[in-house]
Amino acid sequence: MKWFSVGLLGAVFLLLTSDRSFAWGERGHHVICEVATRLVESEELSRFLQGRGHMSGHVCNIPDIHWKSHPENANEIDASHFMDPENLNYKISEVPLDLNRIASEKSKSKAELAVELGTLWWRAEQFYRAAVDGVKLAKNASFPDKEEYQSKTNPYNRGIFEFVTNISLMGHFVGDASMPYHNTADYDGWERGRGGIHAYYESMSVSAMDLGLVSNVFEQATAIKKKTRALKMKLNRSVVEMIKDLSVQSAGEIVQVEALDKILSPSDKETKTYAKRPSVEQGAKVFKKLICSQLARSSLLLATFWEKAWEEGGKVSFKGYRSYQYPVAPEIVPLDYLDKHK
């Protein structure tokens, strides 16, 4: 059996990949958004998204890649990828849905909460709101005429482009919520002798899975949707409420992850010695069922948000959209919910 031991090169690799703002790695995030494009139920929206799985998967990774080099407000931006309820003496299920309420209860500013607690739920909601605004802009505009088919400034084209870009950016944070260790302050397992679990579970094991990962996640998501009627039953609930539910369920599965994580020797927090584990290929096998279920729940919730945003914005028709504009590298979006400029 190969060991996942940490020598010099392994330590460097883990330090690079255990950045706590990452979840599921590039492959996992891409899968979540790609599968979501096949789960929406509206015929109009479904037709539009089915050919854009590759685009959505790419944009879904932007917050972990293109935005990582942005120095402004780096701590706040990084902390928008996770929740650290224990830092404020909460259980994840006890965290209020309203940032103002939390600030009042803990006598802190929302800017302080952005770093101490994390703001994953509200970051996802921010992109939801932006997606709704994009639909509204396009809904209130006329289809472009032939001379403006490729115009980036045409209100209809701009609104559709903002919609598809923001629903995909939102997908990144919905994915973050489904990764168990993004919902606890002990995000890398050091307090329980499991140092290194973050990268091993969420990125390296996913990368080692076979090419059937997309179809496995889609099949699980479809089964959940059929069983729970998830899309239609949840459209009347708030975004923050629904993503909190995902976080709570994911955090509750840490015990399952650790039951499957057969470490060969525990980590040592004092010396920063990582736990030794079987190879990532072995990890991929033992974690596959659990990880696929977590990715599937994330994809289904994301599709729910997409359908909800499109409906709330007015159900714009996509029949007039002929633009080839592609969001290769969207600019970083500052957090808009901290009231810094009020």
WOKA-V626353 format. One record per residue. N is the residue number from 1. RES is the residue in one letter. OMEGA is omega in whole degrees, 0 to 359 (none if undefined). Layout:
# WOKA-V626353
n=N res=RES omega=OMEGA
n=N res=RES omega=OMEGA
This chain:
# WOKA-V626353
n=1 res=M omega=177
n=2 res=K omega=177
n=3 res=W omega=172
n=4 res=F omega=183
n=5 res=S omega=184
n=6 res=V omega=171
n=7 res=G omega=182
n=8 res=L omega=181
n=9 res=L omega=180
n=10 res=G omega=180
n=11 res=A omega=178
n=12 res=V omega=181
n=13 res=F omega=180
n=14 res=L omega=179
n=15 res=L omega=180
n=16 res=L omega=186
n=17 res=T omega=181
n=18 res=S omega=175
n=19 res=D omega=191
n=20 res=R omega=175
n=21 res=S omega=177
n=22 res=F omega=170
n=23 res=A omega=179
n=24 res=W omega=180
n=25 res=G omega=184
n=26 res=E omega=184
n=27 res=R omega=182
n=28 res=G omega=180
n=29 res=H omega=179
n=30 res=H omega=180
n=31 res=V omega=182
n=32 res=I omega=182
n=33 res=C omega=180
n=34 res=E omega=180
n=35 res=V omega=181
n=36 res=A omega=180
n=37 res=T omega=181
n=38 res=R omega=185
n=39 res=L omega=180
n=40 res=V omega=187
n=41 res=E omega=179
n=42 res=S omega=182
n=43 res=E omega=181
n=44 res=E omega=181
n=45 res=L omega=180
n=46 res=S omega=180
n=47 res=R omega=182
n=48 res=F omega=187
n=49 res=L omega=187
n=50 res=Q omega=179
n=51 res=G omega=185
n=52 res=R omega=178
n=53 res=G omega=179
n=54 res=H omega=179
n=55 res=M omega=182
n=56 res=S omega=179
n=57 res=G omega=178
n=58 res=H omega=183
n=59 res=V omega=179
n=60 res=C omega=181
n=61 res=N omega=184
n=62 res=I omega=181
n=63 res=P omega=179
n=64 res=D omega=186
n=65 res=I omega=184
n=66 res=H omega=184
n=67 res=W omega=184
n=68 res=K omega=182
n=69 res=S omega=184
n=70 res=H omega=186
n=71 res=P omega=186
n=72 res=E omega=179
n=73 res=N omega=187
n=74 res=A omega=182
n=75 res=N omega=179
n=76 res=E omega=180
n=77 res=I omega=180
n=78 res=D omega=183
n=79 res=A omega=176
n=80 res=S omega=179
n=81 res=H omega=186
n=82 res=F omega=175
n=83 res=M omega=177
n=84 res=D omega=187
n=85 res=P omega=183
n=86 res=E omega=180
n=87 res=N omega=179
n=88 res=L omega=177
n=89 res=N omega=173
n=90 res=Y omega=156
n=91 res=K omega=183
n=92 res=I omega=180
n=93 res=S omega=184
n=94 res=E omega=183
n=95 res=V omega=179
n=96 res=P omega=181
n=97 res=L omega=186
n=98 res=D omega=179
n=99 res=L omega=179
n=100 res=N omega=178
n=101 res=R omega=179
n=102 res=I omega=180
n=103 res=A omega=179
n=104 res=S omega=182
n=105 res=E omega=185
n=106 res=K omega=179
n=107 res=S omega=180
n=108 res=K omega=173
n=109 res=S omega=178
n=110 res=K omega=175
n=111 res=A omega=177
n=112 res=E omega=179
n=113 res=L omega=183
n=114 res=A omega=181
n=115 res=V omega=185
n=116 res=E omega=182
n=117 res=L omega=191
n=118 res=G omega=185
n=119 res=T omega=182
n=120 res=L omega=186
n=121 res=W omega=184
n=122 res=W omega=174
n=123 res=R omega=176
n=124 res=A omega=179
n=125 res=E omega=179
n=126 res=Q omega=180
n=127 res=F omega=174
n=128 res=Y omega=180
n=129 res=R omega=179
n=130 res=A omega=178
n=131 res=A omega=177
n=132 res=V omega=180
n=133 res=D omega=178
n=134 res=G omega=178
n=135 res=V omega=181
n=136 res=K omega=179
n=137 res=L omega=181
n=138 res=A omega=181
n=139 res=K omega=183
n=140 res=N omega=180
n=141 res=A omega=177
n=142 res=S omega=174
n=143 res=F omega=178
n=144 res=P omega=175
n=145 res=D omega=188
n=146 res=K omega=182
n=147 res=E omega=184
n=148 res=E omega=180
n=149 res=Y omega=184
n=150 res=Q omega=181
n=151 res=S omega=178
n=152 res=K omega=182
n=153 res=T omega=177
n=154 res=N omega=185
n=155 res=P omega=179
n=156 res=Y omega=179
n=157 res=N omega=182
n=158 res=R omega=180
n=159 res=G omega=179
n=160 res=I omega=180
n=161 res=F omega=178
n=162 res=E omega=178
n=163 res=F omega=185
n=164 res=V omega=178
n=165 res=T omega=184
n=166 res=N omega=177
n=167 res=I omega=180
n=168 res=S omega=175
n=169 res=L omega=176
n=170 res=M omega=181
n=171 res=G omega=179
n=172 res=H omega=186
n=173 res=F omega=171
n=174 res=V omega=175
n=175 res=G omega=178
n=176 res=D omega=183
n=177 res=A omega=182
n=178 res=S omega=177
n=179 res=M omega=188
n=180 res=P omega=186
n=181 res=Y omega=172
n=182 res=H omega=182
n=183 res=N omega=180
n=184 res=T omega=179
n=185 res=A omega=177
n=186 res=D omega=191
n=187 res=Y omega=181
n=188 res=D omega=172
n=189 res=G omega=184
n=190 res=W omega=182
n=191 res=E omega=183
n=192 res=R omega=177
n=193 res=G omega=184
n=194 res=R omega=181
n=195 res=G omega=181
n=196 res=G omega=183
n=197 res=I omega=184
n=198 res=H omega=182
n=199 res=A omega=182
n=200 res=Y omega=183
n=201 res=Y omega=193
n=202 res=E omega=185
n=203 res=S omega=187
n=204 res=M omega=179
n=205 res=S omega=178
n=206 res=V omega=180
n=207 res=S omega=183
n=208 res=A omega=181
n=209 res=M omega=185
n=210 res=D omega=186
n=211 res=L omega=177
n=212 res=G omega=184
n=213 res=L omega=182
n=214 res=V omega=181
n=215 res=S omega=178
n=216 res=N omega=180
n=217 res=V omega=179
n=218 res=F omega=180
n=219 res=E omega=179
n=220 res=Q omega=180
n=221 res=A omega=179
n=222 res=T omega=178
n=223 res=A omega=178
n=224 res=I omega=180
n=225 res=K omega=180
n=226 res=K omega=183
n=227 res=K omega=188
n=228 res=T omega=186
n=229 res=R omega=193
n=230 res=A omega=185
n=231 res=L omega=185
n=232 res=K omega=183
n=233 res=M omega=189
n=234 res=K omega=186
n=235 res=L omega=181
n=236 res=N omega=180
n=237 res=R omega=182
n=238 res=S omega=180
n=239 res=V omega=182
n=240 res=V omega=179
n=241 res=E omega=183
n=242 res=M omega=181
n=243 res=I omega=173
n=244 res=K omega=178
n=245 res=D omega=179
n=246 res=L omega=178
n=247 res=S omega=182
n=248 res=V omega=179
n=249 res=Q omega=181
n=250 res=S omega=179
n=251 res=A omega=179
n=252 res=G omega=181
n=253 res=E omega=176
n=254 res=I omega=180
n=255 res=V omega=177
n=256 res=Q omega=178
n=257 res=V omega=185
n=258 res=E omega=174
n=259 res=A omega=180
n=260 res=L omega=184
n=261 res=D omega=184
n=262 res=K omega=182
n=263 res=I omega=181
n=264 res=L omega=171
n=265 res=S omega=186
n=266 res=P omega=176
n=267 res=S omega=177
n=268 res=D omega=184
n=269 res=K omega=183
n=270 res=E omega=182
n=271 res=T omega=183
n=272 res=K omega=176
n=273 res=T omega=182
n=274 res=Y omega=173
n=275 res=A omega=175
n=276 res=K omega=185
n=277 res=R omega=171
n=278 res=P omega=182
n=279 res=S omega=179
n=280 res=V omega=175
n=281 res=E omega=176
n=282 res=Q omega=178
n=283 res=G omega=180
n=284 res=A omega=181
n=285 res=K omega=185
n=286 res=V omega=183
n=287 res=F omega=192
n=288 res=K omega=184
n=289 res=K omega=182
n=290 res=L omega=180
n=291 res=I omega=180
n=292 res=C omega=178
n=293 res=S omega=179
n=294 res=Q omega=176
n=295 res=L omega=181
n=296 res=A omega=178
n=297 res=R omega=180
n=298 res=S omega=179
n=299 res=S omega=182
n=300 res=L omega=178
n=301 res=L omega=178
n=302 res=L omega=177
n=303 res=A omega=176
n=304 res=T omega=179
n=305 res=F omega=180
n=306 res=W omega=179
n=307 res=E omega=180
n=308 res=K omega=180
n=309 res=A omega=180
n=310 res=W omega=179
n=311 res=E omega=181
n=312 res=E omega=180
n=313 res=G omega=177
n=314 res=G omega=176
n=315 res=K omega=179
n=316 res=V omega=175
n=317 res=S omega=179
n=318 res=F omega=187
n=319 res=K omega=181
n=320 res=G omega=185
n=321 res=Y omega=180
n=322 res=R omega=182
n=323 res=S omega=177
n=324 res=Y omega=181
n=325 res=Q omega=185
n=326 res=Y omega=182
n=327 res=P omega=184
n=328 res=V omega=184
n=329 res=A omega=179
n=330 res=P omega=179
n=331 res=E omega=180
n=332 res=I omega=181
n=333 res=V omega=180
n=334 res=P omega=175
n=335 res=L omega=183
n=336 res=D omega=187
n=337 res=Y omega=183
n=338 res=L omega=177
n=339 res=D omega=183
n=340 res=K omega=186
n=341 res=H omega=179
n=342 res=K omega=none
